Amino acid sequence: MEFEEKPLESRTVFHGHLIDVEVQQVRTPTGIVAQREIVHHAPAIAILALTADNKMILEKQWRAPIAKTTLEIPAGKLDRRDAADSVHAAKRELNEETRYQAQELKKLSSFYTSVGCMDEYMTLYLATGLTPVENALPQDADEQLALMTVSLDQALAMIKRGEIEDAKTIMAIYYWRGMQNNG
């Protein structure tokens, strides 16, 4: 069975600081002409940062697309400072957002965040052996973050109660639960 759609025309309808939006006209394998709206986003990283007392760092912040405050793991996009190096981005974001550095930074997984409309590709890291940074990098001027730490049981309960709704954070918590179950 053929799945690939053939683009007939494409135009960028929005170019922004964070995203670009492209509208495509495509022909499906069955011959139907359809429209696709695609959000282009820079690659990104996310970090499951575990403290010495086995708690994860969460960030509370406002998210305009859903008009509410969320609880999330530290994350951010790769930018010109990272030279397309996701490890560099993870170290930088950990410093900027939490003021910690990791003795060990281990890649856990890479994934697309929302394949129905976006090409954002995210890499999830596990950060352990956290120590305060000596040279704090400047935080993004437009970000307001409040940090908290929670145990695995607390994080799982927060998911169940709907207090944590962010997909990357839920994925990281379930990975952490798997780590605990497998020793």
Steps between C-alpha positions, in 0.01 A plus 500: 500500500627846407493769772717785375323819396639704210524878559343700217572846639625652820517845655620640830211699648674602823862548601550561871756496776412147611319340206428518129167388358483340157184418305531218248266369237568128462375209297427194712582149375132460409511817286317738732635856519522611863641787703765450768595765755847438639669673792879500465683520833869477590622174656458499877620328816339406830666389823395258771718655770528287814638639825726311744193419713329343194253776421432651161518870423179650363443850371177690542441744216228671299421354157311738271374236249291336773457816711608342826792415723667163448744276684776379268850364497773743386500529121585730213583528135839477338618839383805658339700464825473120478636442147239223449637312804214377721736411788623860506140622498408269789795625709417861416129467578571317827727788604263776384183355646611313815849636578632143515755304299499123463787265569330257263273584208356195326283496188179310566300543180424725204148553367268725304279701733183531288523327163152605390603862447861563608852386409655575844749225589586478868777312680439400862798482736549367851710733716651364823777606735361853512708777653446876499662678206792735562415725205127547458388575146238771452143378508267583212357845572145395407492187722368494855590168665443362848686180584382216719614146568273199536543130567396238248186417700408868515557541124285197418222631725525841331449335161199312633347820642558686171756737651765387249364497145812566294588200279880520528473523877260207523731297276799585722311403816395165356860441389610578858244252633642238264850572630380440856318178406803363317753590769 
